[in-house]
Each structure stands twice: as C-alpha cells, then as structure tokens.
Amino acid sequence: MTKYIAKWWPLLVLGLAVLSVAASLLIYFNISAVSASLDKQQVTQEEDLANYEVVTVKVENDSFTPAHIEVKQGVPTKIDFKKLTNLTHIRSIVSQDLDMIVYLENKDNYYTVDTNLKPGTYNFNCGMYMTYGTLTVK
C-alpha cells in the first residue's frame, strides 16, 4: 500500500495544486464580473436620478428627518429613505394614502412619487405604526 501511495503522491499534489489555481481564478473573475455589474448599476441609477427631483429623508432610530416633505405637483420626484443604521425598529415604510410599501435596506431606498397626485397632504409611517411623516403635494 505504501508503494502505491509513494508512486502516485506527486500526481495527487499536482492535481490539488491545479484545482486550487483553477478555483482561485474562478473566484477572481466572478468577483470582477460582479464588481463591473455593480458599477454599471450605479451609473444607470445615477442617470435615472438625473431626471428626478430627489428628496432625502434620513431614517433614524425613532424618527424621519425631515418628517414633513413638500413636493410640487407634476414634477417627477423620488424620495430617498436613507437608512443609516440597523439600530432602528424601522424596517419598512408604508402608506395607504400613497399605496406605498418600501422595505428598507441600508443606505438608499428610493420611492417614486406619482406625478398625478392631487395637491394635499399624505401620511406615511413605519411598518409598526410608531413613527410618522407627511408628504405635501403643492
């Protein structure tokens, strides 16, 4: 048995080395492809945002800042609910008035405001109905 192992161990070591290099190359090129895809998505998102007025609302521990937003009727607008920390009970933002459900991830979370909204004040809140805000269309 030891003669058998002694005869084939160089080929086993070479095979493992080839597999290791192949796996490393596969991981490297896969990460490069994902990185290029994310860069492309970011450029597309920036181009998309160029056509909108963007209002940023910070999602903090127990509040929206600002809690009251004003937009102009007919102007394409996106609200960026920017979640800065996971240390908050706010996991989603809902509004029956706006027919809105936004599940929050870290950083930017965009909601496109309907340009056909009539002037008035619309309420939104966290999914637990503990934190409230308003959107006023003028």
C-alpha positions in Angstrom: 0.0 0.0 0.0 2.8 2.4 0.8 4.4 1.7 -2.5 1.2 2.6 -4.2 0.9 6.0 -2.4 4.6 6.7 -2.9 4.2 6.2 -6.6 1.1 8.4 -7.1 1.6 11.2 -4.5 3.3 13.6 -6.9 0.4 13.4 -9.3 -2.1 13.9 -6.4 -0.2 17.0 -5.2 -0.1 18.4 -8.8 -3.8 17.7 -9.2 -4.6 19.6 -5.9 -2.4 22.5 -7.0 -4.2 22.7 -10.4 -7.6 22.6 -8.7 -6.6 25.3 -6.2 -5.4 27.6 -9.0 -8.5 27.0 -11.1 -10.7 27.7 -8.1 -8.8 30.9 -7.4 -9.1 32.1 -11.0 -12.8 31.3 -11.0 -13.4 33.3 -7.8 -11.3 36.2 -9.0 -13.1 36.5 -12.4 -16.5 36.0 -10.8 -15.8 38.8 -8.3 -14.6 41.1 -11.1 -17.8 40.4 -13.1 -19.9 41.2 -10.1 -18.0 44.4 -9.4 -18.4 45.5 -13.0 -22.1 44.8 -12.8 -22.5 46.8 -9.7 -20.6 49.7 -11.3 -22.9 49.5 -14.3 -26.0 49.5 -12.0 -24.7 52.6 -10.1 -24.2 54.5 -13.4 -27.7 53.5 -14.6 -29.2 54.6 -11.2 -27.4 58.0 -11.4 -28.6 58.5 -14.9 -32.2 57.6 -13.7 -31.9 60.0 -10.8 -30.9 62.9 -13.1 -34.5 63.0 -14.4 -36.0 63.4 -10.9 -36.0 65.8 -8.1 -34.7 63.8 -5.2 -35.8 64.4 -1.6 -33.7 62.7 1.1 -35.3 61.5 4.3 -33.0 60.1 7.0 -34.4 57.1 8.7 -33.0 57.4 12.2 -33.5 55.4 15.4 -37.1 56.6 16.0 -37.8 59.3 13.5 -37.8 60.5 9.9 -35.7 63.6 9.3 -37.4 65.7 7.9 -40.7 64.3 8.9 -42.6 66.6 6.6 -41.8 66.7 2.9 -43.1 69.1 0.3 -43.1 68.3 -3.5 -44.5 70.1 -6.5 -47.4 68.5 -8.4 -46.4 67.1 -11.8 -42.7 67.2 -11.1 -41.0 63.8 -11.2 -39.8 63.2 -7.7 -38.1 60.3 -5.8 -37.9 60.1 -2.1 -34.7 58.6 -0.8 -35.4 57.0 2.5 -31.7 56.8 3.7 -31.3 54.2 6.4 -28.0 54.9 8.2 -28.1 52.2 10.8 -29.5 48.8 11.7 -30.1 50.0 15.2 -33.7 51.1 14.5 -37.1 49.5 14.7 -37.9 50.9 11.3 -37.7 48.1 8.7 -40.3 49.3 6.3 -42.3 52.4 5.3 -46.0 52.2 4.4 -48.7 54.5 3.3 -52.3 53.7 2.5 -52.7 57.2 1.1 -49.9 56.7 -1.4 -50.3 52.9 -1.9 -46.7 52.7 -0.8 -44.6 49.8 0.7 -40.8 50.3 0.9 -38.8 47.6 2.6 -35.6 49.3 3.8 -32.1 48.1 3.2 -29.0 50.0 4.4 -28.2 53.3 2.6 -30.5 54.4 -0.2 -34.1 53.3 -0.7 -36.0 55.1 -3.4 -39.7 55.6 -3.8 -41.1 57.3 -6.9 -43.8 59.7 -6.2 -46.8 59.5 -8.5 -46.8 62.7 -10.7 -50.6 62.5 -10.8 -51.1 63.1 -7.1 -53.6 65.8 -6.3 -52.5 68.7 -4.1 -52.9 67.8 -0.4 -51.2 66.1 2.5 -50.5 62.3 2.5 -49.4 60.3 5.6 -46.7 57.6 5.8 -45.4 55.6 8.7 -43.1 52.8 9.7 -44.4 49.3 9.3 -45.1 49.2 13.1 -47.1 52.4 13.1 -44.8 54.0 15.7 -43.1 56.7 13.5 -45.0 59.0 11.2 -44.3 61.5 8.5 -46.2 63.5 5.8 -45.8 64.3 2.2 -47.4 67.5 1.0 -48.1 68.0 -2.7 -48.4 71.7 -3.7 
